[in-house]
Amino acid sequence: MAADKRGNKTVRDLVLSLVVLGVVVAVIYVFIPHDSKASPVASLKVDYTASLQQARRYAPYPVAAPEGLGKEWTATSDTFDATDPHQVVWHLGFVNTANQYVGVEQSNGDSAAFIADVTLNAHRDGDRTVSAGGVVWERWKSARYTALVRKDAKATTVVLGTGTDAQITQLAAALKERGGQ
């Protein structure tokens, strides 16, 4: 009979523990804000000013960033990696009000490898070119991204994203290159 009592207590304790846990989860759910209509972009917003200043100070090429892009664009990511002087990489990503991503990628490394890496193996879209910001860009296309690519003696610059051609061209046209050694 002692075994039966012990077994009953174990089941009763398990049920009581589950009830207490359910109450804790309910309290957390009620008191933690969860607005399903809130924009997830607002929580991803970054101020890239310091990273841009660092990139423009130390990169061996003029670093591109948009000027006068407009309030419909929100910066969501930025990185500058100068650990390898032969492959210095600058990244700046944006999301627009239509929730489309458009980013700027630059590197002084091998252009073919860099383009393949950042565009997820895009291929040149025939001989198509786009004029943006007074510069002629090659048009590239992959399964995921449309990209505009410009290569010069110091660096490869790629503007890519899931946005429309007009949105990608708008970002490319807003780019201003400054700094570099």
Residue pairs with C-beta under 8 A, 6 or more apart in sequence:
41 74
41 76
41 95
41 99
42 74
44 74
44 76
44 77
44 95
45 74
45 75
45 76
46 75
46 76
46 77
46 78
47 75
48 65
48 75
48 78
48 92
51 78
51 79
51 80
52 63
52 65
52 78
52 92
54 80
55 63
55 80
55 90
55 179
56 62
56 63
56 178
56 179
56 180
57 179
58 80
58 82
58 88
58 181
59 80
59 82
59 88
59 90
59 106
59 108
59 155
59 179
59 180
59 181
60 85
60 88
60 108
60 154
60 180
60 181
61 88
61 106
61 108
61 154
61 155
61 180
62 154
62 155
62 177
62 178
62 179
62 180
63 90
63 106
63 177
63 178
63 179
63 180
64 90
64 104
64 106
64 157
64 175
64 176
64 177
65 92
65 104
65 175
65 176
65 178
66 73
66 92
66 94
66 104
66 171
66 174
66 175
66 176
67 174
67 175
67 176
68 174
69 94
69 170
69 171
69 174
72 96
72 97
73 94
73 95
73 96
73 102
73 171
74 94
74 95
74 96
75 92
75 93
75 94
76 93
76 94
76 95
76 101
77 91
77 92
77 93
77 103
78 91
78 92
78 93
79 89
79 90
79 91
80 88
80 89
80 90
80 91
81 88
81 89
82 88
84 109
86 108
86 109
87 107
87 108
87 109
87 110
87 114
88 107
88 108
88 109
89 105
89 106
89 107
89 109
89 114
90 104
90 105
90 106
90 107
91 103
91 104
91 105
91 106
92 103
92 104
93 101
93 102
93 103
93 104
94 101
94 102
94 103
94 171
95 101
95 102
96 102
96 163
96 167
98 163
98 167
100 161
100 162
100 163
100 164
100 167
101 161
101 162
101 163
102 159
102 160
102 161
102 162
102 163
102 167
102 168
102 171
103 159
103 160
103 161
104 157
104 158
104 159
104 171
104 175
105 114
105 118
105 157
105 158
105 159
105 160
106 155
106 156
106 157
106 158
107 114
107 155
107 156
108 154
108 155
108 156
109 156
111 151
111 156
114 156
114 158
115 122
115 140
115 147
115 149
115 156
115 158
116 122
118 147
118 158
118 160
119 140
119 142
119 145
119 147
119 158
119 160
120 142
120 143
120 144
120 145
121 142
122 140
122 141
122 142
122 145
122 147
122 160
123 140
123 141
123 142
124 138
124 139
124 140
125 138
125 139
125 140
125 141
126 139
128 138
128 139
129 136
129 137
129 138
129 139
130 136
130 137
130 139
130 148
130 165
130 169
130 172
131 137
132 148
132 169
132 170
132 172
132 173
133 172
133 173
133 174
133 175
135 150
135 172
136 150
137 148
137 149
137 150
137 159
137 172
138 148
138 149
138 150
139 146
139 147
139 148
139 149
140 146
140 147
140 148
140 149
140 158
140 160
141 147
144 162
145 160
145 161
145 162
146 160
146 161
146 162
146 163
146 165
146 168
147 158
147 159
147 160
147 161
147 168
148 158
148 159
148 160
148 168
148 169
148 172
149 156
149 157
149 158
150 156
150 157
150 158
151 157
154 180
157 175
159 168
159 171
159 172
159 175
160 168
161 167
161 168
161 171
163 171
